[in-house]
Amino acid sequence: MKPSYQKAWFFVLPVLVLVAFNALIPMMTVVNYSVQETFGNNLFFWQGVDWFEKLLNSDRFHAALGRQFLFTGIILAIEIPLGVAIALAMPRKGVWVSVCLVLMALPMLIPWNVVGAMWNIFTLPDIGLLGYFLNHVLGVDYNMTQSPLAAWMTIVAMDVWHWTSLVVLLSYAGLVSIPDAYYQAAKIDGASNWAVFRYIQLPKMKRVLTIAILLRFMDSFNIYTEIFVLTGGGPGNSTTLLSIDLVKIALGQFDLGPAAAMSLIYFAITLLVSWLFYTLMMRNET
Amino acid sequence: MQKRSWVPIIYILFLMLPIYWLVAMSFKTTGEILSGFSLFPQTWTFDNYRVIFTDPTWYWGYFNSIIYVSLNTVISIIVALPAAYAFSRYRFLGDKQLFFWLLTNRMAPAAVFALPFFQLYSAVNLFDTHIAVALAHLLFNIPLAVWILEGFMSGVPKELDETAFVDGYSFPRFFTKIFLPTIGAGVGVAAFFCFMFSWVELLLAKTLTAVYAKPIAAVMTKTASSAGYELGLLAAAGTLTIIPGAIVIYFVRHNIAKGFALGRV
């Protein structure tokens, strides 16, 4: 049990001040805008909760929210099992481990707009490697700027390319922490591969997997730059996820009130889901 | 184990394909790119790189990015160290609530903060400075650094602290001479993640800068749209942004797997 020591607050004070400066002041600005209407010239009028009511009843918001949940759902369903499978197949020892880890981590260190630009170049129908291969070798009609389905498959492929490695790294760390004795005991008992996975490896990875899901949920829910550069939210509105719609309203149309209200609802949803994950994680720990 | 080793190899090939294409594109002339498909550059050209290395708006983009990313990493680690120590060693009023509140900032969508950040940093006269971007990125990097470091510190037995104090070490001396070296791998991993998230973030960095502190990623988007379809130049600039990340990851390659395993992350 940790001792109680109130002066520990002084240790956290710098963190508190710096994060509060960045979090509280902007948040108050957003709350302020969300209840007012502006016609420019710094003239603001009290609006109450009108923006929230309008937003919660707007089809545009529902559509963006739906697309957002669909996207997050799809990439979690692909990245988590795929990441675990790759981590299981990785060698445990030797020089290849470092090589594998370095190469796998590379996509995560590329600036997000470069990721978008890179996938754009990669998928151009006639001169991109993937686009050319699909159109001219496989004979599939693939054009991201015209077909919503192609656009969706491309953004999903991009996210899988970008972030599966995070799941691999975390799962791998969980796997290498299992002592050899566990495997030897399983071998003596004649356990099948599945039994080893289900009763030894999976329980050991539970903690890191929770973190992986939490991080992937938060980051995919907030995704903006990559998709904006790749598809610009199109064709039509088909890949306009929440952040893209939000930036369109806030910086494109400069509708500060609705954008602020949308920000708050958006943040509240992320917070709620993450809090559920977090409490589950903490409960498992004790 | 041997028969399954093709899975990581195929995965790595999949990861390398778009990167290969970007690098190959950066050595092609604009004419070759637009004239049709070619797997390798037919006529190698270094013109795209020459443009970047001779034009100050391009290469200053790289310096700007590296300056604010380094500032951010250093500040994040320095303030996160004592905080993580407090969370791992003591209970205090509101500690759990504070920890969760810190994490919520990691969850905030950057798009939500773009406009208020612009107004805040304009109001305090820091707009278009490196320190503004470094400070803004603290929003998500400090919580992450505290989270990672707290995990590593909790893995160090309390007896280490107690023995040191009995031996007559003052707190600052104990922290710098004994404690820091013990959690060295953790500091490395935390610094790596701070570097990574600050390096790859663009929305806030772009919002908070105009000329003097403009990050390379923002220079790229502007050039891509204003100069039409200069794919070769874009590809060369993109290729160069991969290099700093690759260098950093090379240094922490041993600590990454170990770091995750030891720490709570």
Contacts between the chains, C-beta under 8 A, distances in Angstrom:
chain1	res1	chain2	res2	distance
A	2	B	89	6.3
A	2	B	90	5.7
A	2	B	91	4.9
A	3	B	89	7.9
A	3	B	90	6.2
A	3	B	91	7.0
A	4	B	90	7.0
A	4	B	91	4.6
A	4	B	92	6.8
A	5	B	89	7.9
A	5	B	90	4.1
A	5	B	91	7.3
A	5	B	92	6.1
A	6	B	92	5.3
A	6	B	93	6.2
A	7	B	92	8.0
A	8	B	86	3.9
A	8	B	89	7.6
A	8	B	90	4.1
A	8	B	92	4.5
A	8	B	95	7.7
A	9	B	86	7.7
A	9	B	92	5.8
A	9	B	93	7.7
A	11	B	82	4.1
A	11	B	83	5.7
A	11	B	85	6.1
A	11	B	86	3.6
A	12	B	82	7.5
A	12	B	83	4.5
A	12	B	86	5.3
A	12	B	87	7.5
A	12	B	98	6.6
A	14	B	79	4.2
A	14	B	82	7.2
A	14	B	83	7.2
A	15	B	79	5.1
A	15	B	80	6.4
A	15	B	83	4.2
A	15	B	102	7.2
A	15	B	142	5.6
A	15	B	146	6.4
A	16	B	98	7.4
A	18	B	75	7.6
A	18	B	79	6.2
A	18	B	135	7.3
A	18	B	138	5.3
A	18	B	142	6.3
A	19	B	102	6.4
A	19	B	105	5.9
A	19	B	138	6.8
A	19	B	139	6.5
A	19	B	142	5.5
A	19	B	143	7.0
A	21	B	135	7.6
A	22	B	105	7.5
A	22	B	113	8.0
A	22	B	117	7.8
A	22	B	135	6.8
A	22	B	136	6.3
A	22	B	138	6.1
A	22	B	139	4.1
A	23	B	105	5.1
A	23	B	108	7.4
A	23	B	139	6.2
A	25	B	116	7.4
A	25	B	120	5.4
A	26	B	113	5.2
A	26	B	116	3.4
A	26	B	117	5.8
A	26	B	120	5.8
A	27	B	116	7.6
A	29	B	115	8.0
A	29	B	116	4.1
A	29	B	119	6.3
A	29	B	120	7.3
A	30	B	112	6.7
A	30	B	116	5.7
A	85	B	7	6.7
A	86	B	7	5.8
A	86	B	8	5.8
A	86	B	11	5.3
A	88	B	4	7.6
A	89	B	4	4.2
A	89	B	5	6.6
A	89	B	7	3.7
A	89	B	8	5.7
A	90	B	8	5.3
A	91	B	1	6.8
A	91	B	5	6.4
A	91	B	8	7.9
A	92	B	1	7.5
A	97	B	257	7.2
A	98	B	253	4.8
A	98	B	254	6.7
A	100	B	8	5.6
A	100	B	12	6.8
A	101	B	253	5.9
A	101	B	256	5.8
A	101	B	257	6.2
A	102	B	246	7.7
A	102	B	249	5.5
A	102	B	250	6.2
A	102	B	253	5.2
A	103	B	12	5.1
A	103	B	15	6.6
A	103	B	16	7.2
A	104	B	8	7.9
A	104	B	11	7.4
A	104	B	12	6.6
A	104	B	15	6.6
A	105	B	249	5.1
A	105	B	256	7.0
A	106	B	15	6.8
A	106	B	19	7.0
A	106	B	242	7.0
A	106	B	245	7.1
A	106	B	246	6.3
A	106	B	249	7.0
A	107	B	15	5.8
A	107	B	19	7.7
A	108	B	196	6.4
A	108	B	200	7.6
A	108	B	245	8.0
A	109	B	196	5.6
A	109	B	199	6.7
A	109	B	200	6.8
A	109	B	242	7.2
A	109	B	244	7.9
A	109	B	245	2.7
A	109	B	246	7.0
A	109	B	248	7.1
A	109	B	249	6.1
A	110	B	200	6.8
A	110	B	238	7.8
A	110	B	241	6.6
A	110	B	242	5.5
A	110	B	245	6.5
A	111	B	199	6.5
A	111	B	200	4.9
A	111	B	201	7.9
A	111	B	202	6.1
A	111	B	216	7.6
A	111	B	217	4.5
A	111	B	241	5.2
A	112	B	200	5.2
A	112	B	201	7.1
A	112	B	202	5.6
A	112	B	217	7.8
A	113	B	202	4.9
A	113	B	217	5.0
A	113	B	220	6.6
A	113	B	221	5.9
A	114	B	217	6.6
A	114	B	220	7.1
A	114	B	238	4.4
A	114	B	241	5.2
A	114	B	242	7.5
A	117	B	220	7.1
A	117	B	224	7.0
A	117	B	234	5.9
A	117	B	238	5.8
A	118	B	18	5.2
A	118	B	19	7.2
A	118	B	21	7.5
A	118	B	22	4.8
A	118	B	238	5.9
A	119	B	18	6.1
A	121	B	21	6.3
A	121	B	22	6.3
A	121	B	25	5.8
A	121	B	231	6.2
A	121	B	234	7.6
A	121	B	235	6.3
A	122	B	17	7.4
A	122	B	18	4.5
A	122	B	21	5.0
A	122	B	22	7.6
A	126	B	36	6.9
A	126	B	37	6.5
A	127	B	33	6.2
A	127	B	34	7.2
A	127	B	36	6.5
A	127	B	37	5.5
A	128	B	21	7.0
A	129	B	17	6.6
A	129	B	18	7.8
A	129	B	20	7.8
A	129	B	21	4.6
A	129	B	39	7.7
A	130	B	17	7.6
A	130	B	18	7.9
A	132	B	37	4.5
A	136	B	37	7.5
A	161	B	14	6.9
A	161	B	15	6.5
A	161	B	18	6.6
A	164	B	11	7.7
A	165	B	15	7.4
A	168	B	11	7.9
A	169	B	256	6.4
A	169	B	257	7.2
A	169	B	260	6.5
A	170	B	260	6.1
A	170	B	265	7.7
A	172	B	257	6.0
A	172	B	260	7.8
A	173	B	257	5.4
A	173	B	258	7.9
A	173	B	259	7.7
A	173	B	260	3.1
A	173	B	261	4.4
A	174	B	260	7.8
A	174	B	261	7.3
A	176	B	257	6.1
A	176	B	261	5.6
A	177	B	261	4.4
A	207	B	264	7.7
A	208	B	260	6.9
A	208	B	265	7.6
A	211	B	265	6.1
A	218	B	106	6.7
A	218	B	107	4.8
A	221	B	109	7.4
A	222	B	107	7.7
A	222	B	108	7.8
A	222	B	109	4.1
A	222	B	110	6.5
A	222	B	111	7.3
A	224	B	109	7.5
A	224	B	110	6.6
A	224	B	111	5.3
A	224	B	203	5.9
A	225	B	202	5.1
A	225	B	203	5.8
A	229	B	221	7.4
A	242	B	109	7.5
A	243	B	109	5.6
A	243	B	110	7.7
A	243	B	111	4.1
A	246	B	109	7.4
A	246	B	111	4.8
A	246	B	112	7.0
A	247	B	111	5.1
A	247	B	114	7.0
A	247	B	203	7.9
A	250	B	111	7.6
A	250	B	114	7.2
A	250	B	115	5.5
A	251	B	114	7.1
A	251	B	115	6.8
A	256	B	115	7.4
A	259	B	115	7.5
A	263	B	109	7.5
A	263	B	111	7.7
A	263	B	112	4.0
A	266	B	109	6.0
A	266	B	112	6.4
A	267	B	107	7.8
A	267	B	108	6.1
A	267	B	109	6.7
A	267	B	112	5.8
A	270	B	107	4.9
A	270	B	108	7.5
A	270	B	109	6.7
A	271	B	104	5.9
A	271	B	107	6.2
A	274	B	103	7.6
A	274	B	104	7.5
A	274	B	107	5.0
A	275	B	100	7.7
A	278	B	100	6.7
A	278	B	103	7.0
